[in-house]
Amino acid sequence: MTQPGSTPTRPRRGAGCLQSLVVLAVILGLGYGASKLFGDDSSKKSSTSSSSSSASDGKGGSWEIGDCGGPDPENKPDGYRAFDCDESGATFEALEIKSASIMPNAIQCPAGTDLIIQVSRVFGSGDGKKGGGIPTNTVCGRNLSGEHPGDAGAGGGQLVEGDCISATAKEIACASAGADDFKVLGLVKEKKECPAATTEPMQLMMAMGRPYDVICGGKV
């Protein structure tokens, strides 16, 4: 990842004495990489889609709730860096800071999270540091604009109760859901835990770290 040419001041506090860089890997789309199994004895399955992008942050220090960030003009198109929240470059605010995990599915952000950012610490400098670093934290971010794909039913962010999914367990916007689609009534470990209104309990393929294995689908 390209290192920015200057070291900005941390929002609302000093940069501290850390001499490392903070590298952000933004998980976009937030797909689950899991597939619905159509019945216990069926081998038919369809994978959800997901995408990811990497980003860099050129300052030392650590993230805190309320900090803001945005696209890094020196690391296009996927770069992100810290900004003061009143700067024009700020596009998201940190809702929550969680511990890093080597298993993306293990990170569960609060409702309203529009993007998830993995923070890693890279020692040294240069383009050779792209994609490297030691994971330290995960930032759950919410857009500062009025667009919030992470809200329940909006079609983006992590899957939560109130979202809508297709028959292949792919998250969709509830506004575009049809007769063959479902609303998420629960996210549980076993089908027997689904609420009574569930019409389509979807068993997912195993994913390390994910806190649920079944999507309880009901009528939209």
C-alpha positions in Angstrom: 0.0 0.0 0.0 1.2 3.4 -0.8 2.2 5.4 2.2 0.9 9.0 2.3 3.5 11.7 2.2 2.7 13.4 5.5 1.5 12.3 8.9 -1.8 14.0 9.8 -2.8 14.8 13.4 -5.2 12.3 15.1 -8.7 13.7 15.5 -9.2 15.2 19.0 -5.9 13.9 20.3 -2.1 13.8 19.7 -0.6 11.2 17.4 1.3 9.6 20.3 4.7 8.0 20.2 3.9 5.1 17.9 6.4 5.0 15.0 4.4 2.6 12.9 1.8 3.0 10.2 -1.9 2.0 10.6 -3.1 0.1 7.6 -6.8 -0.3 6.9 -8.3 -3.2 5.0 -11.9 -2.3 4.1 -14.3 -5.1 3.7 -16.9 -4.0 1.2 -20.1 -5.8 0.4 -19.6 -7.8 3.6 -20.7 -11.0 2.0 -20.5 -14.2 4.1 -18.9 -16.6 1.7 -21.4 -19.2 3.0 -23.9 -21.2 0.9 -27.4 -22.2 1.6 -28.0 -25.9 1.6 -31.4 -26.7 0.0 -32.6 -29.4 2.3 -30.6 -31.8 4.5 -30.2 -34.4 1.7 -29.6 -32.0 -1.2 -26.3 -31.2 -2.7 -27.5 -28.1 -4.5 -26.0 -24.9 -3.1 -25.3 -21.4 -4.2 -22.6 -19.1 -2.8 -23.2 -15.5 -1.7 -21.0 -12.9 -3.2 -18.4 -10.8 -1.4 -15.7 -8.3 -2.4 -12.9 -6.6 -0.5 -10.5 -3.8 -1.0 -7.3 -2.6 0.8 -6.5 0.8 2.1 -3.8 2.6 4.0 -3.6 5.2 6.8 -0.5 7.2 7.1 -0.5 8.1 10.8 0.5 6.5 14.0 -1.8 6.0 17.0 -4.9 4.0 17.5 -8.6 4.4 16.6 -11.3 5.4 19.0 -15.1 5.6 18.9 -16.0 8.9 17.2 -12.9 9.1 15.1 -13.5 9.8 11.4 -11.9 8.7 8.2 -12.3 8.8 4.4 -10.7 8.0 1.1 -6.9 8.5 0.9 -6.2 10.7 -2.2 -2.6 9.2 -2.3 -3.8 5.6 -2.3 -6.6 5.5 -4.9 -9.0 3.9 -5.5 -9.3 1.9 -2.3 -7.2 3.8 0.1 -8.6 5.2 3.4 -7.0 7.4 6.1 -8.0 9.3 9.2 -9.6 12.8 9.0 -10.9 15.3 11.5 -14.7 14.8 11.4 -15.3 18.4 10.2 -12.8 18.0 7.3 -14.3 17.7 3.8 -12.4 14.4 3.2 -14.2 12.6 6.1 -16.8 10.1 4.9 -17.4 7.8 7.9 -17.3 7.8 11.7 -16.2 4.9 14.0 -19.2 3.5 15.8 -17.3 0.8 17.6 -13.7 -0.5 17.9 -13.3 -4.3 18.2 -10.3 -6.6 18.5 -8.7 -7.8 15.3 -9.4 -11.3 14.1 -7.9 -13.5 11.4 -11.5 -14.8 10.8 -13.6 -12.0 9.2 -16.8 -13.8 10.0 -16.0 -13.5 13.7 -16.3 -9.7 13.7 -19.9 -8.7 14.4 -20.4 -4.9 14.3 -23.4 -3.0 15.8 -26.5 -2.2 13.8 -26.1 0.6 11.4 -22.5 -0.3 10.4 -21.9 0.6 6.8 -18.3 -0.6 6.5 -15.9 -2.7 8.4 -12.2 -1.7 8.6 -9.4 -4.0 9.8 -6.5 -2.0 11.2 -3.0 -3.5 11.0 0.3 -2.0 12.2 3.1 -2.0 9.6 6.7 -1.3 10.7 8.9 0.4 8.2 7.9 2.0 5.0 7.6 1.6 1.2 5.3 0.1 -1.3 6.5 -3.3 -0.3 4.5 -3.1 2.8 1.2 -3.4 0.8 -1.2 -5.9 2.3 1.1 -6.7 5.3 1.1 -5.7 8.9 0.0 -7.1 12.2 -3.8 -6.9 12.7 -4.6 -4.8 15.8 -8.2 -3.6 15.7 -11.4 -3.6 13.7 -13.3 -0.3 13.1 -17.1 -0.5 12.6 -17.8 2.6 10.5 -21.0 4.5 9.7 -21.3 6.9 6.7 -21.5 10.5 7.5 -23.7 11.0 4.5 -27.4 10.1 4.4 -26.7 6.8 2.6 -26.7 3.9 5.1 -26.6 0.5 3.3 -25.9 -1.1 6.7 -29.3 -0.3 8.1 -31.7 -3.2 8.4 -33.4 -3.8 5.1 -31.2 -1.5 3.1 -29.4 -4.4 1.3 -25.8 -3.8 2.6 -23.6 -4.2 5.6 -23.6 -7.3 7.8 -26.7 -9.5 7.8 -29.0 -8.6 10.7 -32.6 -9.3 11.7 -34.9 -7.3 9.5 -32.7 -7.7 6.4 -34.0 -9.4 3.3 -32.4 -12.2 1.4 -32.9 -14.1 -1.9 -33.7 -17.8 -2.1 -29.9 -18.4 -2.3 -29.2 -16.5 1.0 -27.8 -13.4 -0.8 -28.7 -10.1 1.0 -30.9 -7.8 -1.0 -32.7 -4.6 -0.3 -36.2 -5.2 1.1 -37.6 -2.6 -1.2 -36.8 -4.9 -4.2 -37.7 -8.2 -2.6 -40.2 -10.4 -4.4 -42.5 -13.3 -3.6 -39.6 -15.8 -3.7 -37.4 -13.8 -1.3 -37.4 -13.8 2.5 -37.0 -11.5 5.5 -34.4 -12.4 8.2 -36.3 -13.3 11.4 -33.3 -14.7 13.3 -29.7 -15.7 13.0 -29.2 -18.9 15.1 -27.0 -22.0 15.5 -29.7 -24.6 14.9 -33.0 -24.7 13.0 -35.0 -25.5 16.1 -34.0 -22.1 17.5 -35.8 -20.2 14.7 -39.0 -18.2 15.7 -42.4 -19.7 14.9 -43.0 -17.4 12.0 -40.0 -18.9 10.1 -41.0 -20.5 6.8 -37.5 -21.1 5.4 -34.7 -22.1 7.8 -31.6 -21.8 5.7 -28.7 -24.0 6.8 -25.4 -22.5 5.9 -22.1 -24.1 5.1 -19.6 -24.0 8.0 -17.6 -20.7 8.3 -14.9 -20.3 11.0 -15.8 -17.7 13.6 -19.4 -16.9 12.3 -21.7 -16.8 15.4 -24.6 -18.4 13.5 -25.2 -21.3 11.1 -28.9 -20.9 10.2 -30.8 -18.0 8.7 -34.4 -18.0 9.8 -36.3 -16.7 6.8 -39.9 -15.6 6.8 -42.4 -13.9 4.5 -41.3 -10.4 3.3 
